[in-house]
């Protein structure tokens, strides 16, 4: 019996449950608080020019000269091509002569009609003669108007022999060379001008995501921020574009082939880094949650049926599983819609020890990021683990 008592005294001392004095479990917690949250969504899309104009001739003829450099910037109204104006100049001169002839015929017919009007009062001419003279005067005036219209048409066609830039922007390669025959309103454009600053970024969003966003706005979970929605851009190589943009509008229909809606965003492009057709990713701010609650994703677990849980600390400093509602992720955090309120404490470190401890085990709570508090004076400390082949006090 004496030998047994000595051996029992030499045995390994058991550490308190949880590894802390008094049988408590050490945990680190975060305190729930509300903050202004701006949820975002990342969508893919492509760059498009804010203005695009295809240059086509409005009259036919032989192209005499190309007056621009391919790939250069052109201004609105700048001369791009010159079509041989000789036939149109001849038509213009003929229309001008026809107008002069028509105007010359008006005056004698007007005087004749005035004389017949005076003679009609003294019955020196018949009513029929007067009406014929007056009709001839009106016909001459109408011929003057028709000649003026023909002259204006000829003038316009003569001006169209100079093909001007319809917009300012960067012009691409020319589809024709000097000496080529062009026709009015031909299908193939002579060149294309694109305005690249600012530039559009068209992204697509699924109709289901659009409906979810509308439900959140209607329920009050999200609210529209002031002004236009902010958009940030990620380039194809993963780098962030320096200039933020704004969302202008969304299409009023769903593409039946993809089930998505196109959103158009406008971005400044002073260095012309964004080129039409470039693949990009846009990060859109969907709205604002004024009193949002965020918790790290690593503190949220799932039940077998998919419900979200966190381990919260009660007023008695014990752990309890708290079901919560989560709507979406914001970075590396969950946006909580129900189950937590400001001031609640959620365990972020020590979850495994809590799960292994018995229900109701007291917790030694430390705010996350701070060192655990030292044990009070006189509290027993855990015994060191024995070395292999012996015992802590070295006695047999």
Secondary structure by P-SEA (a helix, b strand, c coil): caaaaaaaaaccccccccccccbbbbbbbbbbbbcbbbbbbbbbbbbbbcbbbbbbbcccccccccccccccccccccccccccaaaaaaaaaaaaaaaaaaaaaaaaaaaaaaaaaaaaaaccccaaaaaaaaaaaaaaaaaaaaaaaaaaaaaaaaaaccccccccccccccccccccccccccccccccccccccbbbbbbbcaaaaaaaaaaaaacccccccccbbbbbbccccccccbbbbbccccccccccccbbbbbbbbbcccccccccccbbbbbbcccccbbbbbbcccccccccbbbbbbbbccccbbbbbbbbbcccccccccccccccccbbbbccaaaaaaacccccccccccccccccccccccccccccccccccccccc
